[in-house]
Amino acid sequence: MIRNIILCVLGLVTSVAALSQHLSGYELEREMPVFLDQLKQELTYPMAWGNSPMKNFKKWRKQARNTVLDAMLAPPPYTTDYKLEVVAEEQRDGYKARKLRFNLTGYSRVNAYMLVPDGEGPFPAVVLLHDHGGHYTIGKEKMIRPFDVSPEVLADADAWAKQCYGGQYVGDYLAAHGYVVISIDAIFWGERGRKEGVDGDRHMAVAGNFMMLGRSWSAFMNYEDMYTTDFLATLPEVDPERIGCMGFSMGAYRAWMLSALTDKVKAGAAVCWMVTTDCQFSWEYGRERGGFANMLPGIRRYLDYPHIASIACPKPMFFLNGEHDKLFPPVGVNAAFAEMRKVWESRSAGDKLVTELWDMPHDCGIKVQEAVLSFLDKSL
């Protein structure tokens, strides 16, 4: 009896001692769980090419794409009843600028800017995907110089082009070199923002409300980018076999997602958005919070960012990041590039994948745009 009591007491002391090693008064540090490293060890990415038991690449591509689509939850209703309107038009140097209005989904009728080169079409085309930047008053106007707008909107767009794009609008630059380009606002930006006005702190509430309704706000952007591509392919000015996409920052994320999710996109250029989860969520390099604009529920159980981007293989893809980009440390960028390189080379398509790290910060200036144009000219 006494022996049993002693053993129980010793066991209780041992349990308390062990428990005290884990009880620190908190379980979160820098907005991450203290068991972050254990969580990351459980991310084995079983659907990635090379990890998956699937050996037929075409079948793997289909299965991996379906896995991503499943994580994107229910899509907005699809429509081809666009009811296209040309709201305004102006002639620019070598191309026309049009403001369009059309039914993007069964929920949303949107405005868009489209530029069309002068001359005989059909032309190659590029879907332009705007950035995040914590700047919500404009979206599509970040990519194409707006017109038929208030002086405040034009000044806002010009200032953003100067800050992030070397003072040059990507869309106008590409249109002057023979491409049809189109850009729309993502939900939360520009003309698709909040009735109550711009408030970047409402990100979490918007994402959470979408989730409570069984939808993903992040995925809505991806779905709508696919729907925009489908719309673009129907236009007589466009060669549907020569459609590409391009974006900077969040727009780059949208670009490689779009390239992975639809074969209507034949080539994609992504500037300053690629990394591995292992780097993005680490004590050394980790960010203070995840990005609601690039969060698909549960996808990490199957695929990491570079694995999703690799669904685009073997089409031509251009990934460019900056060595001094504080959002995407080179160690994570290079690891992601290496993952993608293995996939393209496994398909004897290594020459179709361009991955570069430049001596620059988070930026999409003139030299970057020249490199994007060169890539698109070779690919489309």
Summary of the structure (lengths in Angstrom):
residues: 380
radius of gyration: 23.4
end to end distance: 84.8
largest distance: 99.3
contacts: 1261
relative contact order: 0.13
helix: 43%
strand: 18%
